[in-house]
Amino acid sequence: MMKKATAKKSLIYTVDLTKIDGDGAFPCPKCGVIISPDDETEEIYQIIDTRTKNNELIELVLLCKKCGSKIKLVGFIPQPES
């Protein structure tokens, strides 16, 4: 007899960058590990999706490597044209 696989619906947390003070670092909403934009090692998190509009970044989806949570970053400030 085959067992049915239970599909676990993954919760995506949303973090609004306009509400973060400082250098842009924030705790994972689930496990609390600090996710910093300065960390380029991909030991703590991994970028799994990006969305742009008119060549501007509008959304970034990260995967927390400590707890497996998906975190959607919104609120990117458009860069002024030079």
N, C-alpha and C positions, 0 to 999 in steps of 0.2 A: 504494500500500500504506500502510495506517494504522499508525502506531507506537502501541504500548500506553503509556498514561500510567503512570508509576511513582508509586505513592502513597507518600509519605514519612511514616512514622509519627512523629509528633511526641512527643518525650519530655517528660514533665511532671516538673519537679523539685519536691520537697517541702521546705519550710523550716518548722521548728518554732520558733515565736516564743518559747517558754519557754526555749529554749537560746541566745537572743541576749542579750548584755549591752548596756547603754547605752540609747540613745534609740530603738532598734528598727530602725536602718539595718543593711543587710546587703548583701554582694556578690552579684551574679547568679551562680548556681552554674556557669554556662557561660562567660560572658565577663568577669566580675569587676566590671562597672560597679556603683557603689554605688546601691542602691535605698533611699530614705529615705521614711518615712511623712510627713515634713514637706514633701516635694516635691509640690505640687498642680498643677504645670504640665503634667503628662502628656508631658513631653519625653523622659523616661527610661523610664517604664513606663506601662502603661494597665491599669486594672481591667477584666477581661473577664467575670468571674462572681463572684457572692457566694452563700453558703449560710447560712441562718439556721435556728435551732431555738428555738422559744419566744421569738421576738423577740430572740435573742442571736446575734451573728455567730459562726459556727463555722469558716468557711472562706472564703478569698478567693483568686481565681485572677488572676494578673497576667500581662501580656505584656511582656517586656523589649523595648524598641524598638531597642536596639542590636544584639541577636543573634537576636531572634525567639523566644526560649525562653519556655515557659509555666512559671510558678512558682506552686505551690499553697502558700498560707500557712495553717498550722494552729497550734493552741495559744493561741487568744485566751482571755484571762482574763475570765470573766463579771463584769459590773459589779454591784456591790452594790445592792440595792434601797433607794431612799430613802424 
